[in-house]
Amino acid sequence: MAHRPQASSTLPRVLLAEDDTTSRHFLAEALRSLGCQVQGCADGAEALAQCERHDFDLLILDCRMPHAGAEQIISHLRDATHWPSHACPAVATSADITPERDRALRDHGFVDVLQKPLALDELENCLQRHLAHAAPSSLLDDEAALLTCGNADTLRALRRLFLDELDRLHDEWQRPPSPEAMIERLHRLKASCGFCGARALAAQAQRLRQQTELGSQTIEPALHDFLDTLMATRKALAEQT
């Protein structure tokens, strides 16, 4: 099982929009047990109102709710560029997910699709994939990296190279590049993160890339979080090499 996010002074903020009372209660308690602050909503209109007022780290949206489902919410958010959560990563949930429906939802902009009812481990894995505010112990996923690399010697060599790459990137991005260059660089970085098991940095790179691709006028918070996670990952790597 993956390491669970631990409570800290800055817990990740998750918006949970679910019209079924039982499902909403279970998911809210599960999210809190995994170290999240949770804002629950019973319908799409309430979810949109919360996104207009607050900056969330992750949205978990049911596909069928009164007033607006997950797809309608995300479409509205992406057009509302002045809202704090307009580019926040979003996860769709539904009791009826086919492969075709899964692809359609991802094409619509969802970073993940979860079928209900879902187990705690599924929710935990989703948070680890998409929340940057992971505990320090989960900055590096050694097990996943070893599966990719094949052996510990190869992993150590790759992580030494990755450490140099992060140093260069941090220095270069004190003045961010053009949006086109940023998107291309983040794409390459995410591949490196995969080989080295840098799960939190990969999630932040994905978030920053999405905001850049959407033409967000306020990428500074995402860029700040990205650079903070980059340095935390660099420190974790340096302690291992």
C-alpha positions in Angstrom: 0.0 0.0 0.0 1.2 3.5 -0.7 2.3 5.9 2.1 -0.7 7.9 3.3 -0.5 11.7 3.4 0.1 12.8 6.9 -1.5 15.7 8.7 0.5 19.0 8.5 -0.1 22.7 8.8 -1.1 22.8 5.2 -3.4 19.9 4.4 -4.5 19.4 0.8 -8.0 20.8 0.1 -10.4 18.5 -1.7 -13.8 19.4 -3.0 -16.1 16.4 -2.9 -19.3 16.8 -5.0 -21.7 13.8 -4.5 -25.5 13.9 -4.3 -25.9 10.5 -2.6 -25.7 11.0 1.1 -24.2 7.6 2.0 -21.5 7.9 -0.7 -20.7 11.5 0.3 -20.3 10.5 4.0 -18.1 7.5 3.2 -15.9 9.4 0.8 -15.5 12.4 3.1 -14.5 10.3 6.0 -12.1 8.3 3.8 -10.5 11.5 2.5 -10.1 12.9 6.0 -8.5 9.6 7.2 -6.0 10.1 4.3 -4.9 13.5 5.5 -7.2 15.9 3.5 -9.4 18.8 4.3 -12.8 18.1 2.7 -15.5 20.4 1.5 -18.6 18.4 0.7 -21.3 19.4 -1.8 -24.6 17.8 -2.6 -25.1 19.2 -6.1 -23.4 20.8 -9.0 -24.5 24.3 -8.3 -23.0 24.2 -4.8 -19.8 22.8 -6.2 -19.5 25.6 -8.7 -20.1 28.2 -5.9 -17.3 26.7 -3.8 -14.9 26.7 -6.8 -15.7 30.3 -7.4 -14.7 31.2 -3.8 -11.9 28.8 -2.9 -8.7 27.4 -4.3 -8.8 23.6 -4.1 -6.0 21.1 -4.7 -8.3 18.4 -6.1 -11.9 18.1 -7.3 -13.8 14.8 -7.0 -17.0 15.2 -9.0 -19.9 12.8 -9.5 -21.0 12.5 -13.1 -24.8 12.7 -12.4 -26.0 15.4 -9.9 -28.8 17.9 -9.7 -28.1 21.2 -11.6 -24.7 20.1 -13.0 -22.8 16.9 -13.4 -19.0 16.5 -13.5 -18.7 17.4 -17.2 -20.8 20.5 -16.9 -18.8 21.6 -13.9 -15.4 21.2 -15.5 -16.5 22.9 -18.7 -17.8 25.9 -16.7 -14.6 26.0 -14.6 -12.2 26.0 -17.6 -14.0 29.0 -19.0 -14.0 30.9 -15.6 -10.3 31.8 -15.7 -10.7 34.3 -12.9 -12.0 31.7 -10.4 -9.4 30.3 -7.9 -10.1 26.7 -8.9 -10.6 27.1 -12.6 -7.6 24.9 -13.5 -7.7 22.5 -10.5 -7.2 18.8 -11.4 -10.5 17.0 -11.4 -11.5 13.4 -10.9 -14.8 12.0 -12.2 -16.8 9.4 -10.3 -19.6 7.2 -11.6 -21.3 3.9 -10.9 -21.4 3.2 -14.6 -18.0 3.4 -16.3 -17.4 1.6 -19.6 -14.0 1.9 -21.4 -15.6 4.3 -23.9 -17.0 6.4 -21.1 -13.6 6.4 -19.4 -11.9 7.7 -22.5 -14.6 10.4 -23.1 -14.2 11.7 -19.6 -10.4 11.8 -19.8 -10.7 13.6 -23.2 -13.0 16.1 -21.5 -10.1 17.0 -19.1 -10.4 14.7 -16.1 -7.1 13.5 -14.7 -8.7 10.3 -13.4 -11.9 8.3 -13.5 -13.1 6.2 -10.5 -15.9 3.7 -10.5 -18.3 3.5 -7.5 -18.4 1.8 -5.2 -14.6 2.2 -4.7 -12.3 0.8 -2.0 -10.1 2.9 0.3 -7.0 1.8 -1.5 -8.3 3.0 -4.8 -9.0 6.5 -3.3 -5.6 6.5 -1.6 -3.8 5.7 -4.9 -5.8 8.4 -6.7 -4.6 11.0 -4.1 -1.0 9.8 -4.4 -1.2 10.3 -8.2 -2.7 13.7 -8.2 -2.0 15.5 -5.0 1.3 17.3 -4.7 1.0 17.8 -0.9 2.2 14.3 -0.1 4.2 13.4 2.9 8.0 13.6 2.5 8.2 9.8 2.7 6.0 9.6 -0.5 8.0 12.1 -2.5 10.0 9.1 -3.9 8.3 5.8 -4.7 11.2 3.3 -4.5 9.0 0.3 -5.3 7.6 1.7 -8.5 11.0 3.0 -9.6 12.6 -0.4 -9.1 9.9 -2.0 -11.1 10.7 0.4 -14.0 14.5 0.3 -13.7 15.0 -3.4 -12.9 17.7 -3.1 -10.2 18.9 -0.9 -7.5 22.2 0.0 -9.2 20.5 1.3 -12.3 18.0 3.3 -10.1 20.9 4.9 -8.2 22.6 6.0 -11.4 19.4 7.4 -12.9 18.6 9.3 -9.7 22.1 10.9 -9.7 21.4 12.1 -13.2 17.9 13.3 -12.2 19.4 15.2 -9.3 21.6 17.2 -11.7 18.6 17.8 -13.9 16.6 19.2 -11.0 19.4 21.6 -10.1 19.6 22.9 -13.7 15.8 23.2 -13.9 15.5 25.2 -10.6 18.2 27.6 -11.8 16.7 28.0 -15.2 13.1 28.6 -14.0 13.8 31.5 -11.7 12.6 33.3 -14.8 9.9 31.0 -16.3 10.3 30.2 -20.0 7.6 30.8 -22.7 4.4 28.7 -22.4 5.4 26.6 -25.3 8.9 25.9 -23.9 7.3 25.2 -20.4 4.9 22.7 -21.8 7.6 20.8 -23.7 10.0 20.8 -20.7 7.3 19.6 -18.3 6.4 16.8 -20.7 10.1 15.6 -20.6 10.4 16.0 -16.9 7.3 13.9 -16.2 9.0 11.0 -18.1 12.1 11.4 -15.9 9.9 11.5 -12.8 8.4 8.1 -13.8 11.8 6.4 -14.2 13.0 7.8 -10.8 9.7 7.3 -8.8 9.3 11.0 -8.2 5.5 10.8 -7.8 4.8 14.2 -6.1 6.9 16.1 -8.6 5.2 14.3 -11.5 1.8 15.4 -10.1 2.9 19.0 -9.8 4.4 19.0 -13.3 1.0 17.7 -14.6 -0.9 20.4 -12.8 1.4 23.2 -14.0 1.3 21.8 -17.6 -2.5 21.7 -17.5 -2.7 25.3 -16.3 -0.3 26.5 -19.0 -2.1 24.6 -21.8 -5.4 26.2 -20.6 -3.8 29.6 -20.9 -4.4 30.4 -17.2 -3.7 34.0 -16.3 -2.6 32.9 -12.8 -0.1 30.1 -13.0 2.1 31.6 -10.2 0.6 29.5 -7.4 1.1 26.3 -9.4 4.6 27.4 -10.4 5.4 28.1 -6.8 4.1 24.7 -5.6 6.0 23.1 -8.5 9.3 24.7 -7.5 8.8 23.9 -3.8 8.1 20.2 -4.6 11.1 20.2 -6.9 13.4 21.3 -4.1 11.8 18.8 -1.6 12.4 16.1 -4.2 15.9 17.2 -4.7 16.6 17.1 -0.9 15.1 13.6 -0.7 17.3 12.4 -3.6 20.4 14.0 -2.1 19.8 12.1 1.1 19.8 8.8 -0.8 22.8 9.3 -3.1 
